Amino acid sequence: MFSYVDEGQGEVLVFIHSYLWDKEMWRPQIDFFKDRYRCISIDLFGHGNSPLLDIETDLETIAKDIVLFLENLEITMYTYIGLSVGGMLAPYMYKHDKDRIRKIIMMDTYVGVEPHTTQELYFNLLDTIEKTHKIPEPLIEKIAPMFFSPQVDRNSKLYLDFANHLRTLKPENIPTIVKMGYAIFGRYGVLEYLSHIQVPLIFITGECDIPRPFKEAQEMAKLNAHSELYSVKNAGHISNLENSDEVNRILDSII
């Protein structure tokens, strides 16, 4: 069902990436943990080498697909680590698979309703992408900076590789990427789910995250009395790549 990497042995860590990225986004974490843990990183629909979608979807349906996928891999227990849309899937993962989840780590994410101003912005971007069957260069210039801190070097390999990734998305993947975008930014708010999570719940957010500011992580952390909250210095939305050493240190202390 999904394309994935499966490296290492031991307790299982399941990684779910951000929108417009793929399973290799987690490479610094996989390489750091695979000597001690079994690391499974999954491509979401239309991303990486995973299948395309024929119909519209929503976050709960995607979560149920992931649960079934892990069942087919005969995973009995795991720690769930999701960034951005990966984090948005976390409450649904717990709803449908709570007996197998050891811990939940939600990074650079928000499970409330998308604020109207940003929702309108994202829907307009998706409409343009759908009509042009690609991400045009002017949109790349708008989209790419959203994923990083304002101080990121735009000539760095990290930034340039992502911008080039957006330029070279396969045309046949665009309709699924658009469907995923509408599922993400048109999502239902499920903040109330957080108070029902009974496993350790950890929030990690880059201190310079633009689309998912740290105040949203603070809001969510307050809804679960047993949660933990971490800020990643010098990092934006893709905090696990912009400051991978700090994220690895935090994850190593909590997993």
CORZI-V945039 format. One record per residue. N is the residue number from 0. SS is DSSP state (@ for helix, = for strand, . for the rest). PHI is phi in radians with two decimals (999 if undefined). Layout:
N_SS_PHI / N_SS_PHI
This chain:
0_._999 / 1_._-2.03 / 2_._-1.37 / 3_=_-2.75 / 4_=_-1.96 / 5_=_-2.46 / 6_=_-2.29 / 7_._1.60 / 8_._-2.41 / 9_._2.10 / 10_._-1.03 / 11_=_-1.59 / 12_=_-1.99 / 13_=_-1.86 / 14_=_-1.91 / 15_=_-2.16 / 16_._-1.46 / 17_._-1.43 / 18_._-0.97 / 19_._1.29 / 20_._-1.92 / 21_._-2.75 / 22_@_-1.05 / 23_@_-1.33 / 24_@_-0.97 / 25_@_-1.58 / 26_@_-0.95 / 27_@_-1.06 / 28_@_-1.35 / 29_@_-1.05 / 30_@_-1.14 / 31_@_-1.29 / 32_@_-1.77 / 33_._-1.18 / 34_._-1.28 / 35_._-2.15 / 36_._-2.35 / 37_=_-1.56 / 38_=_-1.83 / 39_=_-2.04 / 40_=_-2.08 / 41_=_-1.98 / 42_._-1.45 / 43_._-1.27 / 44_._-0.92 / 45_._1.35 / 46_._-1.99 / 47_._0.99 / 48_._-1.94 / 49_._-1.36 / 50_._-1.14 / 51_._-1.62 / 52_._-1.79 / 53_._-1.58 / 54_._-2.28 / 55_._-1.12 / 56_._-2.45 / 57_._-2.51 / 58_@_-1.13 / 59_@_-1.14 / 60_@_-1.12 / 61_@_-1.08 / 62_@_-1.05 / 63_@_-1.12 / 64_@_-1.13 / 65_@_-1.16 / 66_@_-1.01 / 67_@_-1.09 / 68_@_-1.05 / 69_@_-1.19 / 70_@_-1.07 / 71_@_-1.16 / 72_._-1.44 / 73_._1.06 / 74_._-1.40 / 75_._-1.68 / 76_._-2.56 / 77_=_-2.76 / 78_=_-1.72 / 79_=_-1.72 / 80_=_-2.22 / 81_=_-2.29 / 82_=_-2.01 / 83_._1.05 / 84_@_-1.08 / 85_@_-1.03 / 86_@_-1.26 / 87_@_-1.10 / 88_._-1.35 / 89_@_-1.00 / 90_@_-1.04 / 91_@_-1.26 / 92_@_-1.04 / 93_@_-1.17 / 94_@_-1.00 / 95_@_-1.80 / 96_@_-2.60 / 97_._-1.11 / 98_._-1.28 / 99_._-1.91 / 100_=_-1.65 / 101_=_-1.49 / 102_=_-2.59 / 103_=_-2.19 / 104_=_-2.11 / 105_=_-1.93 / 106_=_-2.02 / 107_._0.79 / 108_._-2.57 / 109_._-2.78 / 110_._-1.87 / 111_._-1.44 / 112_._-1.14 / 113_._-1.12 / 114_._-0.94 / 115_@_-1.00 / 116_@_-1.13 / 117_@_-1.31 / 118_@_-1.05 / 119_@_-1.10 / 120_@_-1.06 / 121_@_-1.16 / 122_@_-1.11 / 123_@_-1.13 / 124_@_-1.10 / 125_@_-1.11 / 126_@_-1.10 / 127_@_-1.14 / 128_@_-1.08 / 129_@_-1.13 / 130_@_-1.28 / 131_@_-1.64 / 132_._1.10 / 133_._-2.90 / 134_._-1.77 / 135_._-1.09 / 136_@_-0.97 / 137_@_-1.05 / 138_@_-1.29 / 139_@_-1.04 / 140_@_-1.16 / 141_@_-1.55 / 142_@_-1.35 / 143_@_-0.98 / 144_@_-1.09 / 145_@_-1.08 / 146_._-1.49 / 147_._-2.25 / 148_._-1.25 / 149_._-1.03 / 150_._-1.53 / 151_._-1.08 / 152_._-1.34 / 153_._-1.29 / 154_._-1.80 / 155_._-1.30 / 156_@_-1.06 / 157_@_-1.01 / 158_@_-1.22 / 159_@_-1.15 / 160_@_-1.10 / 161_@_-1.19 / 162_@_-1.03 / 163_@_-1.19 / 164_@_-1.05 / 165_@_-1.13 / 166_@_-1.17 / 167_._-1.87 / 168_._-1.04 / 169_._-1.15 / 170_@_-0.97 / 171_@_-1.22 / 172_@_-1.48 / 173_@_-1.02 / 174_@_-1.01 / 175_@_-1.23 / 176_@_-1.06 / 177_@_-1.14 / 178_@_-1.03 / 179_@_-1.10 / 180_@_-1.07 / 181_@_-1.17 / 182_@_-1.13 / 183_@_-1.28 / 184_@_-1.49 / 185_._-1.82 / 186_._-1.13 / 187_._-1.34 / 188_._-1.43 / 189_._-2.28 / 190_@_-0.99 / 191_@_-1.14 / 192_@_-1.13 / 193_@_-1.08 / 194_@_-1.21 / 195_@_-1.64 / 196_._-1.31 / 197_._-1.83 / 198_._-1.73 / 199_=_-0.94 / 200_=_-2.17 / 201_=_-2.15 / 202_=_-1.92 / 203_=_-2.31 / 204_=_-2.50 / 205_=_-1.10 / 206_._-1.13 / 207_._-1.95 / 208_._-1.11 / 209_._-1.46 / 210_._-1.24 / 211_._-2.25 / 212_._-1.07 / 213_@_-1.01 / 214_@_-1.06 / 215_@_-1.20 / 216_@_-1.11 / 217_@_-1.08 / 218_@_-1.05 / 219_@_-1.20 / 220_@_-1.06 / 221_._-1.19 / 222_._-1.51 / 223_._-2.27 / 224_._-1.10 / 225_._-1.91 / 226_._-1.43 / 227_=_-2.15 / 228_=_-2.38 / 229_=_-2.30 / 230_=_-1.95 / 231_=_-1.78 / 232_._-1.17 / 233_._0.92 / 234_._-2.49 / 235_._-1.80 / 236_._-1.14 / 237_._-1.64 / 238_@_-1.11 / 239_@_-1.20 / 240_@_-1.78 / 241_@_-1.28 / 242_._-2.46 / 243_@_-1.12 / 244_@_-1.11 / 245_@_-1.18 / 246_@_-1.13 / 247_@_-1.07 / 248_@_-1.10 / 249_@_-1.10 / 250_@_-1.07 / 251_@_-1.11 / 252_@_-1.44 / 253_@_-2.08 / 254_._-1.26
